[in-house]
Amino acid sequence: MFTSRPRRTAILVADTSRNGLGPWPYPAGVYPEHEDWCNPPARGTGALPTTTTNVPLVDAYLWIKVPGESDGQCFRGTGGPTDPARGMEDPPAGHWFVEQARELIALGNPSLAPLTCDVVVTGTKVGAGFLAALTVKNSGTEPLRAWKLAWTFDGDQRVRTVVGGSFSQQGATVTVAAPHDRTGRR
């Protein structure tokens, strides 16, 4: 006869990186193969990572799968190259899937707080041109190491040089990105 409760030894972690809306209700009989796990469309991120779960058998909620990382090229038995559920070609496994990342953020449950950044522009006229210094900060606190800023000029202005970053310009649209560190990361 036991005189005390058995000691709990199992550890359970739930991956909540894309279960905010539950599993994808896979449409029966639509695709030759059942691939509900492969880049499921119209899903959202779930609970943020935490060890406070309020569920006795769950030790932590973690985002084990990076939200926006592709599961691979999902053909759902059709032979590809297009994912018939998404109407596009999915990136290879492990590659960034921007459309899925945007879905997961937009449909997050609970909702994800929007990321904020502040851009401070200090400008001065130099001869016939204009010189501007940009400072990009996250919520006005720490400078960001990885950022991209885009804008569209009203007229025919051109960016000539960017110090401390890189830029591209297509017509009136300009994109400026943070510099790479020595490892090539942004």
N, C-alpha and C positions, 0 to 999 in steps of 0.2 A: 504494500500500500504506500502510495506517495504521500509525503507529509508536506511537500511544498510544490509550487508550480514549476514546471520545467523551465529551464533558462532559455531565453530566446537567443539563438545563434545566427539565424539567417539575416542577411542584409538585402533589402530590396530597394532598387533605384529605378525610378520611372523616367524614361526619356520623353520630355514634354516639348521637344523642339518643333514639333508640327502636329500636335494633337489637340489644339485649342478648339477645333470644331468636330473632334472625334474622327473616326476612320472615314475614309472616302467611301460613300455608298456606291460600290462598283456596279455599273449597269449590267444586269444579267442578260446574257445572250447577245451582247453588242460586239464584243471582241473575242477572237478565237482563244486567247489565253488570258487567264485571270492574273493580272499584275497590279493589284491594288496598292502594293508597297512601292512601286516605281514612280517617283515624282508625282504623287497624287495631286490632282488639280483642286483648286478652291479650298485649300486647307489653310489654317492659321497657326501661328505659334501658340503654345500653351503656357502653363505657369512658368514664371521665371525661375531660374535655378535657385534652390534653397534647401536647407536641411530642416526647416520648420514646415512640416507637411500637415500636421494635425490628423494624420492617418496612422494608427498604431503600427501597421505592418510595412509602411513606406518610410525608409530612412531619408530619402532625398529625391527631389525633382531636379534633373540635370538636362542640359541641352547637349546630349552626347553627339548627335548629328548636327553639324553646323547648319542653321537655317539658311537655305539658298545653295547648298552643295548638292549637285546632281547625283542621283542614283544610277545614272547611266542613260543610254539611249533606249527608251521604252517604246517598243513596237507593238506590244499587247497582242502578239501573234500575227501581225499583219505583214511582217517582213521589212517594214521601214521604207525609207529612212525617217519618215515623219511619225511622231507620236500622235496617234489618231485622237486621243483624248484632249490634246493641247493644240493640235493643228500646226505643229512646228517640229523642227528637229531638236531634240534635247541634247545638251552638252554631254560629253563622255563622263563616266563616273568620276566623282571627286572634283570636277571642274565647277566653277562658279556659274550659277543659273540665275541670272538677274531677274527674269520674269517670275520665277518661283520665289525668290527672296522678297520681291515686292508684294506678291500675294500673301506670303506668310506674315509680313509686317502689317499690311492693310487689314487682314482678317484675323489678327491676333486676338485671342480670348484667354485671359483678359487683354484689353488693348495695351499696346506698348506706348509708353510716353514718347512724344515726338522728340527727336534729337534737335537741339538748337545750336546755332552757332552765330557768332557776331562777327561782322566784317567791318573793320574801321579803315576808312580810306583817308589818307592825308595827301592832298595834292597841291601842286604849284605849277604855274605856267613857266615854261622854259623856252625862250625864243618863240618859234612858231608852233611849238609842241606843248606837251603836258607831261609832267612827271608825277607818278602816284606811288605812295607806299601803302601796302596792304598788311593788316594784321588780322589773322583769322583765329578766333578763340571759341572754345566750347562753353556756352552759357556765360561768356564773359570772364571765365576763370583762367584755366590753363591754355597756353597756345597748343594748337593741334599739330601733330606731326604728319598726319595723312589727311589731305583735303583736296577738293577740286572746286573751283569757282568758275561759273560761266555767266556771260552776259551778252547782250546784243546792242551794238552801237546804233544810234539814230541815223547817223550819216555815214560818211565814207572814211571814218577814222581807222587807223591801222596801229597795231601794237608792233613796235620795232624790237624791243628787248625786254626780257624778264630776268632779273637777278634773283637767285635763290629759288628757282623753280623752272618749270617748262611751260610753254604755251603753244596753242595751235589756233589758227584763225581761218574760218571759212566764210568769206564775204564779210558781213557785219557781226557774225557770231564768234566770240572769243572764249576759249577755255584755258584757264591757268591752273596748274597742278603743283602740289607740294614737291619739293626736291626729294630725290631718292637718298636714303642713307648709304653707308658704305657697303651694305649687304645687298643693295638693290631694292630693298623694301621701301614702301611709302609710309 
